[in-house]
Amino acid sequence: HSWPPFIMDEGSVPVAEDPGRRRRVHGMLKLYYGLNEEGKAPEQPESLDPCDINGPHFDPELYLNKLRRECSLTELMDQETCMVRQIRSLDSDMQTLVYENYNKFISATDTIRKMKNDFKKMEDEMDCLSANMAAITEFSARISGTLQDQHAQITKLSGVHTLLRKLQFLFELPARLNKCLELQAYAQAVNTHRRARCVLQQYSHLPSFKGIQDDCHAIMDKLAQELRQKFRDGGSSAKDLSECVELLLQLDEPAEELCDKFLSHARSRLESDLQGLEAEIRPYPSTSATKDASVHGLSSTTAPGSPADGSPKNSSLPSPASNTDILEFIDRGCNEFVSSLCLVITSYQELFINHAQKGELASKNIPQMANGKLHVFVDDLAARYFMLVERRIQEEKGVGDNSLLVRALDRFHRRLQAVAKLLPGSAVPNKGTEIVIRAATERVKQYLSALQSFYMDSLTDVRQALATPRLSVAGTSVAGPASGRDAPTSLPELLSSLSASILNQIKSVLASVHLFTAKDITFSNKPYFKGEFCSQGVRESLVVSFIKFVCQSSRQFCETAGDKGGSTPPALLLLLSRLCLDYETSTISYILTLTDEQFLVQHHSPVTPVTTLCAEAREAAQKLLNHYVKVQGLIISQMLRKSVETRDWVNTIEPRNVRAVMKRVVEDTTSIDVQVGLLYEEGVRKAHSSDSSKRTFSVYSSSRQQARYAASYTPSAPMDTNLLSNIHKLFSERIDIFSSVEFNKVSVMTGIIKISLKTFLECVRLRTFGRYGLQQIQVDCHYLQMYLWRFVSDENLVHFLLDEIVGSAAHRCLDPAPMEQSVIEVICERG
């Protein structure tokens, strides 16, 4: 090859250039060869202009003449300069291309030289091969011509030989079958007989073939009998049993009968497993043990105020009806019954369904029949197994440890998935899931019952704590200083302890129930446990139901009132009212928010809103507080009524002291005020006058003797005093004795005092008084007025009722001679 003179030496290395210049050079090379970006020549019409320097018809002389005619000298020189620059640039680019591709050019030259040599050698070999093929063709034609005469004779003899071999096989068939029977080569015997069966049937009209056919039938009947016996024994391996069934089916044994025999044999083994499971389930010895387990197996903490507060309790109780726990029972059922059932399904399918879909058996529709029988068989035994599992789950009444039951249900559900994979379309897995759902639902009910029992037990302990005399913290009591410090001694402590224990118990129950939705539990991804169980099961059936139970059971304390307010301690009513109010304020929202966050509750189905529960709790708190006011008012009223009814007010002596019952009323009212103040805020009062405790009462405000003793008090002395009394009441505010109270101390005390003074007023109206009786009422009312005004929201209410009492006493007095106010004050201050 001849290269341009600017090619570098072979040993020299070109200088590396930047990628931009490389691309530019590559583009110019394409431009030089007239190629586009895809490497193809653009389809453009050829230019015929001889002055087109890039066209194929370029004529230099014409181009120069045109330039000389059209351009000036300066333009010609510029054109020359531009052309020289382009020529140099093209030369430089060409030199660069040669530098960069120098080794490729050398390699391409060597490759072309080598290809020439190789092709020359290949041409020689192809010539030799062609000569050999021609020789072979000539030799083959020569052989065919030589053997042409003997070919027909050889073909005839070959056919006769084949026929003789078949006849020999048929005549030796009985002996062959007997030999296979002796060696227990049953498969070989069946295959051998199957090869000859069609021929024997076709030529059975010939005596010799008829004899061979009869002998073969007798042998095959004996073989079938042995196969049936082997199948009935069932002691063979799965492979031998599969071969046995396949051979019997090939011998036209009824497939339905074989299926029934196989399933009957399997049923006996599986029923023995079920009997072993049933032996572990016995009837409950007593119902009381179960009830005790459900009530006391819940909590690890005791209610506030109980003597055993702080002592550990059993976190879980063993089932009273079984020696093994639920996990061991499920394990045994899975390892024995479910595993055996899966083996039976696998073997049965391999024998009657998979094998029957191959070969000659495929046309007998055996798989459909066998599959139907298998489904009936599995459903029947699974139903019995599920019944035993449900009976065993029902024995799990203790709710202390829920993890054991959840693990057992998870294992039960997990093992049933094997049945679903082996037997698609079976209802067994769905029924198993239904059992898990029912168990979870029943568990929630048990937890609700346990929470309710815990709540009632806690209230019992609170009642005991309220009834127990407070112990001395100084250590002088019999119980010792430790119990004095541990036991709650005040209402706030009892309330705090009760509320905390209930809340902790709810959290503990939620944690136990949350195990049903744990990520490592297989059935937790079921739609029920992701949706309905969380919203309806846990939120509604457990948490909301318990909150409603707390409110309803609290309201029931208001329905047991007797003559003295019932057997419920008033302090318990007050405490429960505050508990329900706290629930309405914050606890209900906290519990439901905790439940929603812990269980990721999706409110697709309708749920009870928080506002409804809060309204119910507030209603319960209001009812309890109203009942507390009524009970406390009736207790004080009972004292006042007896003090009025048991005294002879006509013949009584001149008063020298305040009656003891009035002091008791003031003491009890003060005690109630302290008690209510422990749980409720003070409330709003109206402004008191500076002389509230020194206020005096007009005996004649409603007396018919008003005109006689206080002529200056009324505008007209002869005016009817009843009319004056009615006019006075007309301009007074109406007092609603049994109205609802507000959630503060002042409102509660106002309600109690209203009931007490109203009872006092009505009792006074039913008695007849003498002079000293009226004066005693004056002293008592003044004493009450000295102390009661500070407990109520409006002191005018106390003044009005006490005015009414004194006025009614004067109205019922036979000799109304009131005591001097100064004497009354001296007596009251001395008392």
C-alpha positions in Angstrom: 0.0 0.0 0.0 1.1 3.5 -0.6 0.4 6.0 2.2 0.4 9.8 2.1 3.8 11.4 2.9 2.5 12.9 6.1 2.0 9.5 7.8 4.1 9.1 11.0 6.5 6.4 11.6 5.2 3.0 12.8 6.7 3.4 16.3 5.5 6.9 16.9 2.3 7.6 19.0 -0.1 10.3 18.1 -1.0 12.9 20.6 -4.3 12.4 22.3 -6.9 15.0 21.5 -10.0 16.1 23.3 -13.4 14.4 22.6 -14.9 17.5 21.0 -12.2 17.6 18.3 -12.6 13.8 17.8 -16.3 14.3 17.2 -15.7 17.2 14.8 -13.2 15.1 12.8 -15.6 12.2 12.7 -18.3 14.6 11.4 -16.1 15.9 8.7 -15.2 12.4 7.7 -18.9 11.6 7.3 -19.3 14.8 5.3 -16.4 13.8 3.1 -17.9 10.5 2.3 -21.4 12.0 2.0 -23.0 10.0 4.9 -25.7 11.0 7.4 -25.9 10.3 11.2 -27.1 6.7 10.5 -24.1 6.0 8.3 -26.1 6.0 5.1 -25.7 8.3 2.0 -28.5 10.9 2.0 -31.0 10.6 -0.8 -30.4 13.9 -2.5 -30.5 14.7 -6.2 -27.0 15.1 -7.7 -25.9 18.6 -8.5 -25.3 19.3 -12.2 -23.7 22.7 -11.6 -20.1 22.7 -12.9 -19.3 25.5 -10.5 -20.5 23.5 -7.4 -17.1 22.7 -5.7 -18.8 19.8 -3.8 -20.6 18.4 -6.8 -19.5 15.5 -9.0 -19.6 17.7 -12.2 -17.2 20.4 -10.8 -15.1 22.1 -13.5 -12.2 24.1 -12.1 -11.7 26.3 -15.3 -15.4 27.4 -15.3 -15.2 28.0 -11.5 -12.1 30.2 -11.9 -13.5 32.2 -14.8 -16.7 32.8 -12.9 -14.8 34.1 -9.9 -12.7 36.4 -12.1 -15.8 37.8 -13.7 -17.8 38.3 -10.6 -15.3 39.1 -7.8 -12.9 41.9 -7.3 -9.3 41.4 -6.6 -9.8 41.8 -2.8 -12.6 39.2 -2.9 -10.4 36.9 -5.0 -7.6 37.1 -2.5 -10.1 36.5 0.4 -11.5 33.5 -1.4 -8.0 32.2 -2.0 -7.1 32.7 1.7 -10.3 30.9 2.8 -9.7 28.0 0.4 -6.0 27.6 1.5 -7.2 27.5 5.1 -9.9 24.8 4.4 -7.3 22.7 2.5 -4.9 22.9 5.4 -7.7 22.0 7.8 -8.7 19.0 5.7 -5.1 17.9 5.4 -4.7 18.2 9.2 -8.0 16.3 9.8 -6.9 13.6 7.3 -3.5 13.3 9.0 -5.2 13.0 12.4 -7.6 10.2 11.1 -4.6 8.3 9.7 -2.7 8.7 13.0 -5.7 7.5 15.0 -6.5 4.5 12.7 -2.9 3.6 11.8 -3.0 0.3 13.8 -6.4 -0.5 12.4 -5.2 0.0 8.9 -2.2 -2.3 9.5 -4.4 -5.0 11.1 -7.0 -4.8 8.3 -4.2 -5.3 5.8 -2.9 -8.4 7.6 -6.4 -9.8 7.9 -7.1 -9.4 4.2 -3.8 -11.1 3.4 -4.7 -14.0 5.8 -8.2 -14.4 4.3 -6.8 -14.8 0.9 -4.6 -17.7 2.0 -7.4 -19.3 4.0 -9.9 -19.1 1.1 -7.3 -20.7 -1.2 -7.0 -23.7 1.2 -10.8 -24.0 1.6 -11.2 -24.1 -2.2 -8.9 -27.1 -2.4 -10.8 -28.9 0.4 -14.1 -28.3 -1.3 -12.8 -29.7 -4.6 -11.7 -32.9 -2.7 -15.1 -33.2 -1.0 -16.9 -32.9 -4.3 -14.8 -35.7 -5.8 -15.5 -38.1 -2.8 -19.2 -37.5 -3.0 -19.3 -38.4 -6.7 -17.4 -41.7 -5.9 -19.8 -42.6 -3.1 -22.9 -42.0 -5.3 -21.5 -44.2 -8.0 -20.7 -47.0 -5.6 -24.2 -46.9 -4.0 -25.8 -47.1 -7.4 -23.7 -50.2 -8.2 -24.8 -52.0 -5.0 -28.5 -51.2 -5.5 -28.3 -52.7 -8.9 -26.6 -55.9 -7.6 -29.2 -56.5 -4.8 -32.3 -55.6 -6.8 -33.3 -59.2 -7.4 -33.0 -60.5 -3.7 -34.8 -57.5 -2.0 -38.3 -58.8 -2.3 -37.4 -62.2 -1.0 -35.6 -60.8 2.0 -38.6 -58.6 2.8 -41.0 -61.7 2.7 -38.7 -63.8 4.9 -38.5 -60.9 7.5 -42.3 -60.7 7.7 -42.6 -64.4 8.2 -39.9 -64.3 11.0 -41.8 -61.5 12.8 -45.1 -63.4 12.6 -43.4 -66.5 14.0 -42.0 -64.5 16.9 -45.4 -63.2 17.7 -46.9 -66.7 17.7 -44.1 -67.9 19.8 -44.8 -65.0 22.3 -48.5 -66.0 22.4 -47.9 -69.7 23.0 -45.3 -68.9 25.8 -47.6 -66.2 27.4 -49.2 -68.5 30.1 -45.8 -69.7 31.2 -44.4 -66.2 31.2 -47.4 -65.0 33.4 -47.0 -67.8 35.9 -43.2 -67.0 36.2 -44.0 -63.3 36.8 -46.6 -64.3 39.4 -44.1 -66.5 41.2 -41.5 -63.7 41.2 -44.2 -61.2 42.3 -43.3 -59.1 39.2 -46.9 -57.9 38.9 -46.2 -54.9 36.8 -44.3 -57.0 34.2 -47.2 -59.6 34.1 -49.8 -56.9 33.5 -47.8 -55.2 30.8 -47.2 -58.6 29.1 -50.8 -59.5 29.2 -51.9 -56.1 28.0 -49.7 -56.5 24.9 -51.3 -59.7 23.9 -54.9 -59.1 25.1 -56.1 -57.4 21.9 -54.7 -60.2 19.6 -56.2 -63.0 21.8 -59.5 -61.2 21.8 -59.4 -60.8 18.0 -58.6 -64.5 17.3 -60.6 -66.0 20.2 -62.8 -67.9 17.7 -59.8 -70.2 17.0 -59.6 -73.1 19.4 -55.8 -72.8 20.0 -56.1 -69.0 20.8 -59.2 -69.6 22.9 -57.2 -72.0 25.1 -54.4 -69.5 25.5 -56.9 -66.7 26.4 -58.6 -68.9 29.0 -55.3 -69.8 30.7 -54.3 -66.1 30.7 -57.6 -65.0 32.2 -57.2 -67.6 35.0 -53.7 -66.4 35.8 -54.7 -62.7 35.7 -57.6 -63.3 38.0 -55.2 -64.9 40.5 -52.9 -62.0 40.1 -55.7 -59.5 40.7 -56.7 -61.4 43.9 -53.2 -61.1 45.2 -53.1 -57.3 44.4 -56.4 -56.8 46.2 -55.1 -58.6 49.3 -52.0 -56.5 49.2 -54.1 -53.3 48.8 -56.3 -54.3 51.8 -53.4 -55.1 54.0 -52.0 -51.6 53.5 -48.7 -52.4 55.1 -46.7 -51.7 52.0 -44.8 -48.5 51.2 -46.5 -45.6 49.4 -44.7 -46.5 46.2 -45.8 -50.2 46.3 -49.4 -49.1 47.1 -49.4 -46.7 44.2 -48.2 -49.4 41.9 -50.8 -51.8 43.3 -53.7 -49.4 42.6 -52.4 -48.5 39.1 -52.2 -52.3 38.2 -55.7 -52.9 39.6 -57.0 -50.0 37.5 -55.3 -51.5 34.4 -57.0 -54.8 35.2 -60.4 -53.0 35.0 -60.9 -53.1 38.7 -63.8 -50.7 39.6 -62.1 -47.4 40.5 -65.0 -46.4 42.8 -64.6 -49.5 44.9 -60.9 -49.0 45.2 -61.4 -45.4 46.3 -63.9 -46.5 49.0 -61.5 -49.2 50.3 -58.6 -46.8 50.4 -60.6 -44.1 52.2 -62.2 -46.6 54.6 -58.7 -47.9 55.6 -57.5 -44.3 56.1 -60.6 -43.3 58.0 -59.9 -46.0 60.7 -56.5 -44.6 61.3 -57.6 -41.0 61.4 -60.5 -41.8 63.7 -58.1 -43.3 66.2 -56.2 -39.9 66.2 -59.5 -38.1 66.8 -60.4 -40.5 69.7 -57.0 -39.7 71.3 -57.8 -36.0 71.1 -61.3 -36.5 72.5 -59.9 -38.4 75.4 -58.1 -35.2 76.5 -61.4 -33.3 76.7 -63.6 -34.1 79.7 -66.7 -32.4 81.1 -66.2 -29.6 83.6 -66.1 -30.7 87.2 -68.1 -27.7 88.3 -69.3 -24.4 86.9 -68.1 -22.4 89.9 -64.5 -23.1 89.2 -64.9 -21.7 85.7 -66.6 -18.6 87.0 -63.9 -18.1 89.5 -61.2 -18.5 86.9 -62.8 -15.9 84.6 -63.3 -13.4 87.4 -60.0 -13.7 89.2 -57.7 -14.7 86.4 -57.5 -11.2 84.9 -55.5 -8.8 87.0 -52.1 -8.7 88.5 -53.1 -5.8 90.7 -55.8 -5.4 93.3 -58.4 -2.7 93.7 -57.6 0.2 95.9 -58.3 -0.2 99.6 -58.3 -4.0 99.6 -56.4 -5.7 102.4 -54.3 -7.7 99.9 -53.2 -4.6 97.9 -49.8 -5.1 96.5 -49.7 -8.9 96.8 -49.1 -10.9 93.6 -51.9 -12.8 92.0 -51.8 -15.7 89.6 -51.4 -14.3 86.1 -53.0 -17.4 84.5 -55.0 -20.4 85.7 -54.8 -23.9 84.3 -57.8 -25.1 82.6 -59.9 -27.1 85.1 -61.1 -29.6 82.5 -57.8 -30.8 80.8 -54.4 -32.1 81.8 -52.7 -30.5 78.9 -52.8 -26.8 77.9 -54.4 -25.6 74.7 -51.0 -25.3 72.8 -50.1 -29.0 73.5 -53.6 -30.1 72.5 -53.4 -28.2 69.2 -49.9 -29.5 68.6 -51.0 -33.0 69.1 -53.9 -32.5 66.7 -51.7 -30.9 64.1 -48.9 -33.5 64.4 -51.2 -36.5 64.4 -54.5 -35.8 62.7 -53.7 -33.0 60.3 -50.4 -34.5 59.3 -52.0 -37.9 58.7 -54.8 -36.2 56.8 -52.3 -34.5 54.5 -50.5 -37.8 53.9 -53.8 -39.4 53.0 -54.7 -36.6 50.6 -51.3 -36.7 49.0 -51.4 -40.5 48.6 -54.9 -40.6 47.4 -54.3 -37.9 44.8 -51.2 -39.6 43.6 -53.1 -42.9 43.3 -56.4 -42.0 41.9 -56.1 -38.5 40.4 -52.6 -37.9 39.1 -51.9 -41.4 37.8 -55.4 -41.7 36.4 -54.8 -38.7 34.2 -52.1 -40.6 32.3 -52.2 -43.3 29.6 -55.2 -45.5 29.1 -56.9 -44.4 32.4 -57.3 -40.8 31.2 -60.5 -41.7 29.3 -62.3 -43.3 32.3 -63.1 -40.0 34.1 -61.7 -41.4 37.3 -60.2 -38.0 38.6 -63.6 -36.3 38.8 -65.2 -39.2 40.7 -62.2 -39.6 43.0 -61.9 -35.9 43.7 -65.6 -35.8 44.8 -65.1 -38.7 47.2 -62.0 -37.1 48.6 -63.8 -33.8 49.3 -66.6 -35.6 51.2 -64.1 -37.6 53.2 -62.0 -34.6 54.2 -65.0 -32.4 55.1 -66.5 -35.2 57.3 -63.4 -35.8 59.3 -62.4 -32.1 59.5 -65.8 -31.3 60.8 -65.3 -33.8 63.7 -61.8 -32.4 64.3 -63.1 -28.8 64.4 -65.8 -29.8 66.9 -63.1 -31.1 69.2 -61.0 -28.0 68.8 -63.9 -25.7 69.6 -64.8 -27.8 72.6 -61.2 -27.5 73.8 -61.1 -23.7 73.1 -64.3 -23.3 75.1 -62.4 -24.7 78.1 -60.0 -21.7 78.1 -61.9 -19.5 80.5 -58.9 -18.1 82.4 -57.9 -14.8 80.8 -54.6 -14.2 82.5 -52.3 -15.3 79.7 -53.6 -14.8 76.2 -50.4 -15.6 74.3 -50.9 -19.4 74.7 -54.3 -19.3 73.1 -53.1 -17.0 70.3 -50.1 -19.2 69.6 -52.3 -22.3 69.5 -54.8 -20.7 67.1 -51.9 -19.5 64.9 -50.5 -23.0 64.7 -53.9 -24.4 64.1 -54.5 -21.9 61.2 -51.0 -22.3 59.8 -51.2 -26.1 59.5 -54.6 -26.0 57.8 -53.0 -24.0 55.0 -51.3 -27.2 54.0 -54.7 -28.8 53.4 -55.6 -25.7 51.3 -52.6 -26.2 49.1 -53.1 -30.0 48.7 -56.9 -29.7 48.1 -57.8 -26.5 46.3 -61.4 -25.6 46.6 -61.8 -27.3 50.0 -63.9 -25.6 52.6 -61.7 -26.8 55.4 -59.4 -23.7 55.6 -62.3 -21.3 55.6 -64.0 -23.2 58.4 -60.8 -23.2 60.3 -60.6 -19.4 59.9 -64.2 -19.2 61.2 -63.2 -21.1 64.3 -60.3 -18.7 64.9 -62.7 -15.7 64.5 -65.2 -17.2 66.9 -62.4 -17.9 69.4 -61.2 -14.3 69.2 -64.7 -13.0 69.5 -65.4 -15.2 72.5 -62.1 -14.1 74.0 -63.1 -10.5 73.7 -66.4 -11.3 75.5 -64.4 -13.1 78.3 -62.2 -10.0 78.7 -65.2 -7.8 78.8 -66.8 -10.0 81.5 -63.5 -10.0 83.4 -63.2 -6.2 83.2 -66.7 -5.9 84.5 -66.0 -8.3 87.3 -62.8 -6.4 88.1 -64.7 -3.1 88.2 -67.4 -4.5 90.5 -64.7 -6.1 92.8 -62.9 -2.8 92.9 -66.1 -1.0 93.9 -66.6 -3.6 96.7 -63.1 -2.9 97.9 -63.8 0.8 97.8 -66.9 0.3 99.9 -64.9 -1.7 102.4 -62.3 1.0 102.5 -65.0 3.6 103.1 -66.6 1.5 105.8 -63.3 0.7 107.6 -62.2 3.2 110.2 -59.1 5.1 109.2 -56.0 3.7 110.7 -53.4 5.7 112.6 -50.3 6.4 110.6 -48.3 6.9 113.8 -48.2 3.1 114.3 -50.4 2.9 117.4 -53.1 0.9 115.6 -53.3 -2.9 115.7 -52.7 -3.1 111.9 -49.4 -1.4 112.2 -47.9 1.6 110.4 -47.3 -0.2 107.0 -51.0 -0.9 106.4 -51.8 2.6 107.5 -49.6 4.1 104.9 -50.5 1.6 102.1 -54.3 1.8 102.4 -55.9 4.9 100.8 -57.3 7.0 103.6 -59.1 9.8 101.7 -61.6 10.1 98.8 -59.0 11.7 96.4 -56.7 8.8 97.0 -59.4 6.2 96.6 -60.6 7.9 93.4 -57.0 8.1 92.0 -56.3 4.5 92.9 -59.6 3.3 91.4 -59.2 5.2 88.2 -55.6 4.2 87.8 -56.3 0.5 88.4 -59.2 0.5 85.9 -57.1 2.3 83.3 -54.2 -0.1 83.8 -56.5 -3.0 83.5 -57.9 -1.7 80.2 -54.4 -1.3 78.9 -53.5 -4.8 80.0 -56.5 -6.2 78.3 -55.8 -4.3 75.1 -52.2 -5.6 75.1 -53.5 -9.1 75.5 -56.1 -8.7 72.7 -53.5 -7.0 70.5 -51.8 -10.4 70.2 -54.5 -11.4 67.7 -53.3 -8.8 65.3 -49.6 -9.2 65.7 -47.6 -9.3 62.5 -46.1 -12.8 63.1 -49.5 -14.3 63.4 -50.7 -15.9 60.2 -54.4 -15.2 60.5 -53.8 -11.5 61.4 -53.7 -10.6 57.7 -57.2 -11.9 57.2 -59.7 -9.1 56.3 -61.7 -9.8 59.5 -58.7 -9.2 61.9 -57.7 -6.1 59.9 -61.1 -4.5 59.9 -64.1 -5.8 61.8 -62.2 -7.4 64.7 -60.5 -4.0 65.4 -63.5 -1.8 65.0 -66.5 -4.0 66.1 -64.7 -6.6 68.2 -62.2 -4.6 70.3 -63.4 -1.0 70.1 -67.2 -1.5 70.2 -67.6 -4.9 72.0 -64.8 -4.5 74.5 -63.9 -0.8 75.1 -67.1 0.9 74.4 -69.2 -1.8 76.1 -67.1 -1.5 79.2 -67.4 2.2 79.3 -71.2 1.9 78.9 -71.2 -0.8 81.7 -69.3 1.6 84.0 -71.9 4.3 83.4 -74.9 1.9 83.6 -73.7 0.2 86.8 -73.0 3.6 88.3 -76.5 4.7 87.5 -77.9 1.6 89.1 -76.7 2.9 92.5 -79.3 5.6 92.1 -82.1 3.1 91.8 -81.7 1.4 95.2 -82.9 4.1 97.4 -84.9 3.1 100.5 -86.1 4.9 103.5 -82.6 6.1 104.4 -81.2 6.5 100.9 -80.5 2.8 100.3 -77.5 0.7 101.2 -75.0 2.6 99.1 -72.7 4.8 101.1 -73.1 8.5 100.1 -69.3 8.8 99.7 -69.4 6.1 97.1 -72.0 8.0 95.1 -69.9 11.1 95.3 -66.7 9.2 94.2 -68.5 7.5 91.3 -70.0 10.8 90.1 -66.5 12.3 90.0 -65.2 9.2 88.3 -67.8 9.5 85.6 -67.2 13.2 85.2 -63.4 12.5 84.8 -64.3 9.9 82.2 -66.4 12.5 80.3 -63.6 15.1 80.6 -60.6 13.1 79.5 -60.5 9.4 80.2 -62.9 8.2 77.4 -61.1 10.2 74.8 -57.8 8.8 76.0 -58.9 5.2 76.0 -60.5 5.4 72.5 -57.6 7.2 71.0 -55.3 4.6 72.5 -57.4 1.8 71.1 -57.6 3.4 67.6 -53.8 3.9 67.5 -53.0 0.5 68.9 -55.3 -1.4 66.6 -55.2 0.9 63.6 -59.0 1.0 63.6 -60.5 1.9 60.3 -64.0 3.4 60.8 -65.6 1.8 57.8 -68.4 0.4 59.8 -70.5 2.6 62.1 -68.9 3.0 65.5 -70.0 4.8 68.6 -68.6 8.4 68.6 -66.7 9.8 71.5 -69.3 12.5 72.0 -72.0 9.9 72.6 -70.0 8.1 75.3 -69.0 11.4 76.9 -72.7 12.5 77.0 -73.6 9.2 78.6 -70.8 9.5 81.2 -71.9 13.1 82.0 -75.5 12.0 82.4 -74.4 9.3 84.8 -72.3 11.7 86.8 -75.2 14.2 87.0 -77.6 11.5 88.1 -75.1 10.2 90.7 -74.5 13.7 92.1 -78.2 14.5 92.2 -78.8 11.3 94.0 -76.0 12.1 96.4 -77.6 15.4 97.2 -80.9 13.7 97.7 -79.5 11.0 100.0 -77.5 13.4 102.1 -80.5 15.8 102.3 -82.8 12.9 103.3 -80.4 11.8 106.1 -80.4 15.3 107.6 -84.1 15.6 106.9 -84.7 12.4 108.8 -83.0 13.9 111.9 -85.0 17.1 111.7 -88.3 15.3 111.1 -87.8 13.0 114.1 -86.7 16.0 116.3 -90.0 17.8 115.4 -92.4 14.8 115.5 -91.1 13.4 118.8 -91.4 16.6 120.9 -94.4 18.1 122.7 -94.2 21.6 121.4 -97.2 22.9 123.3 -96.1 21.9 126.8 -92.3 22.4 126.4 -90.2 24.4 128.8 -88.7 27.8 128.1 -85.7 27.4 125.8 -82.3 27.7 127.5 -80.1 26.0 124.9 -79.9 25.1 121.2 -81.3 21.6 120.7 -78.5 19.0 120.2 -80.0 17.9 116.9 -79.3 21.3 115.4 -75.7 21.1 116.4 -75.7 17.6 114.8 -77.2 19.1 111.6 -74.5 21.8 111.5 -71.7 19.2 112.2 -73.0 16.8 109.5 -73.4 19.7 107.0 -69.8 20.7 107.7 -68.6 17.1 107.3 -70.4 16.9 104.0 -68.9 20.2 102.9 -65.4 18.9 103.6 -66.2 15.6 101.8 -67.5 17.3 98.7 -64.6 19.7 98.7 -62.2 16.8 98.4 -63.5 15.9 94.9 -65.2 19.1 93.5 -64.1 22.7 93.1 -65.6 25.5 95.2 -67.9 27.0 92.7 -69.3 30.5 92.4 -71.1 32.3 95.3 -73.1 35.5 95.4 -71.6 38.4 97.4 -72.3 38.0 101.2 -73.6 40.8 103.3 -71.5 41.9 106.2 -74.0 40.8 108.9 -75.0 37.5 107.5 -74.5 35.7 110.7 -76.4 38.4 112.7 -79.5 38.4 110.6 -82.8 38.4 112.6 -86.1 36.8 111.7 -89.6 38.3 111.9 -91.9 36.0 113.7 -94.9 37.9 112.2 -93.9 37.7 108.5 -96.8 35.3 107.9 -98.5 35.2 111.2 -102.2 36.0 111.6 -101.3 38.0 114.7 -99.1 40.4 112.6 -101.5 43.3 113.0 -101.7 42.9 116.7 -98.0 42.8 117.5 -96.5 44.8 114.7 -98.9 47.4 113.6 -96.2 49.5 112.1 -94.9 46.6 109.9 -98.0 46.6 107.7 -99.8 49.5 106.0 -103.2 48.4 107.4 -103.5 46.6 110.7 -106.9 44.9 110.1 -105.7 43.5 106.7 -105.9 39.7 106.5 -102.5 38.2 107.4 -102.9 35.2 105.0 -103.3 37.7 102.1 -100.1 39.5 103.3 -98.3 36.2 103.4 -99.4 35.3 99.9 -98.4 38.7 98.6 -95.0 38.3 100.3 -94.5 34.9 98.6 -95.6 36.3 95.3 -92.7 38.7 95.1 -90.2 36.1 96.3 -88.2 33.9 94.0 -89.5 30.4 93.5 -87.2 27.8 95.1 -86.9 24.4 93.2 -86.0 22.0 96.0 -85.0 18.9 93.9 -83.4 20.7 90.9 -80.2 19.3 89.3 -77.0 20.5 90.8 -73.9 21.7 89.1 -70.5 20.0 89.4 -69.1 22.1 92.2 -69.2 22.1 96.0 -71.4 25.2 96.5 -74.2 23.8 94.3 -74.1 20.4 96.0 -74.3 22.0 99.5 -77.1 24.3 98.4 -79.2 21.3 97.2 -78.6 19.4 100.4 -79.5 22.4 102.6 -82.6 23.2 100.5 -83.9 19.6 101.0 -83.2 19.7 104.7 -84.8 23.1 105.4 -87.8 22.3 103.2 -88.4 19.1 105.3 -88.0 21.1 108.5 -90.6 23.6 107.2 -93.2 20.9 106.2 -92.8 19.2 109.6 -93.3 22.5 111.4 -96.5 23.1 109.4 -98.0 19.9 110.7 -97.4 20.6 114.4 -99.1 22.9 117.0 -96.8 25.1 119.1 -97.0 26.7 122.5 -95.3 29.9 123.5 -92.0 28.2 124.4 -92.2 25.9 121.4 -92.2 28.9 119.1 -89.3 30.4 121.0 -87.4 27.2 120.7 -87.9 27.2 116.9 -86.6 30.8 116.9 -83.5 29.7 118.7 -82.9 26.7 116.4 -83.4 28.7 113.3 -81.1 31.5 114.4 -78.5 28.9 115.2 -78.9 27.3 111.8 -78.7 30.7 110.1 -75.4 31.5 111.9 -73.7 28.5 110.2 -75.6 27.4 107.1 -75.4 30.6 105.1 -71.7 30.1 104.4 -72.3 26.8 102.6 -74.8 27.9 100.0 -74.4 30.0 96.8 -77.0 32.5 97.8 -77.5 33.3 101.5 -81.0 34.8 100.8 -82.2 31.3 100.1 -81.3 30.2 103.6 -82.8 33.3 105.0 -86.1 32.9 103.1 -86.5 29.2 104.2 -85.7 30.0 107.8 -88.2 32.9 107.7 -90.8 30.5 106.4 -90.1 28.0 109.2 -90.3 30.7 111.9 -93.4 32.2 110.3 -95.1 28.8 110.0 -94.3 28.1 113.7 -95.9 31.4 114.7 -98.8 30.7 112.4 -99.4 27.3 114.2 -98.7 28.8 117.7 -101.5 29.0 120.3 -99.8 31.9 122.2 -97.3 33.5 119.9 -95.0 35.5 122.2 -91.6 35.7 120.5 -88.4 35.8 122.3 -86.2 38.9 122.3 -83.5 38.9 119.7 -80.8 39.7 122.2 -81.8 36.7 124.3 -81.7 34.4 121.2 -78.2 35.6 120.3 -77.0 35.0 123.9 -78.4 31.4 123.9 -76.9 30.6 120.4 -73.5 32.0 121.3 -73.5 30.1 124.5 -74.4 26.9 122.6 
